Amino acid sequence: MAAELKARFTKMIDTFNAGDFKTVVSMYTTDCKAVQSGKPVEVGRDAMLKGCEEIKASGMKMTNYEILHVDVSPDGEMAYMVVRMEIKMADGSTPGHHNTLIWKKVDGVFEICLDSMC
């Protein structure tokens, strides 16, 4: 299952960088939450879509990432993933971030229900 999650995450990043945000957002649960330091919690796919569009408008791009850890619950219904990401800003700087993603199965497919970036 870890390989399945890694493949879904890779597809999400590739799709994000291609600008296909509707497909990206479809990989999140309908009641997903995005948590980022200093910002209010964002809830739902519409909020995720708005966030993707804001990132694009800012000129930011996901460049490199490394999946540091994946663990799946014993029943195979939930998992978490820790990712180190490099993001290229419009000014050329490349700050690093860590994301923790909580995945849960919805109709047999893993979707992200919590995306936390620090």
Backbone hydrogen bonds, N-H to C=O, Kabsch-Sander energy under -0.5 kcal/mol:
donor,donor_aa,acceptor,acceptor_aa,energy
5,L,1,M,-2.2
6,K,2,A,-2.5
7,A,3,A,-2.2
8,R,4,E,-2.2
9,F,5,L,-2.6
10,T,6,K,-2.4
11,K,7,A,-2.4
12,M,8,R,-2.3
13,I,9,F,-2.4
14,D,10,T,-2.5
15,T,11,K,-2.7
16,F,12,M,-2.7
17,N,13,I,-2.8
18,A,14,D,-1.3
19,G,16,F,-1.7
20,D,15,T,-2.1
21,F,19,G,-1.5
24,V,20,D,-1.7
25,V,21,F,-2.9
26,S,22,K,-1.5
27,M,24,V,-1.8
28,Y,25,V,-1.9
29,T,112,I,-2.7
32,C,29,T,-1.6
33,K,113,C,-1.6
34,A,42,E,-2.6
35,V,115,D,-2.7
37,S,117,M,-1.0
39,K,36,Q,-2.1
42,E,34,A,-2.3
44,G,32,C,-2.9
45,R,30,T,-0.8
48,M,44,G,-1.7
49,L,45,R,-2.7
50,K,46,D,-2.4
51,G,47,A,-2.2
52,C,48,M,-2.4
53,E,49,L,-2.3
54,E,50,K,-2.3
55,I,51,G,-2.3
56,K,52,C,-2.3
57,A,53,E,-2.4
58,S,54,E,-1.6
59,G,55,I,-0.6
59,G,56,K,-1.4
60,M,55,I,-1.5
61,K,88,K,-2.1
63,T,86,E,-2.8
64,N,86,E,-0.6
66,E,84,R,-2.5
68,L,66,E,-0.8
68,L,82,V,-2.4
69,H,82,V,-1.5
71,D,80,Y,-2.2
73,S,78,M,-3.2
76,G,73,S,-1.9
79,A,103,W,-2.3
80,Y,71,D,-2.4
81,M,101,L,-2.2
82,V,69,H,-2.4
83,V,99,N,-2.9
84,R,66,E,-2.8
85,M,83,V,-0.6
85,M,97,H,-3.3
86,E,64,N,-3.3
87,I,95,P,-1.9
88,K,61,K,-3.1
89,M,87,I,-0.6
89,M,93,S,-3.0
92,G,89,M,-2.0
97,H,85,M,-2.6
99,N,83,V,-2.9
100,T,116,S,-2.6
101,L,81,M,-2.9
101,L,99,N,-0.5
102,I,114,L,-2.5
103,W,79,A,-3.1
103,W,101,L,-0.6
104,K,111,E,-2.8
105,K,77,E,-2.7
106,V,109,V,-2.8
109,V,106,V,-1.5
111,E,104,K,-2.6
112,I,27,M,-2.6
113,C,102,I,-3.1
114,L,102,I,-1.5
115,D,33,K,-2.6
116,S,100,T,-2.5
117,M,35,V,-2.5
117,M,115,D,-0.5
118,C,98,H,-2.6
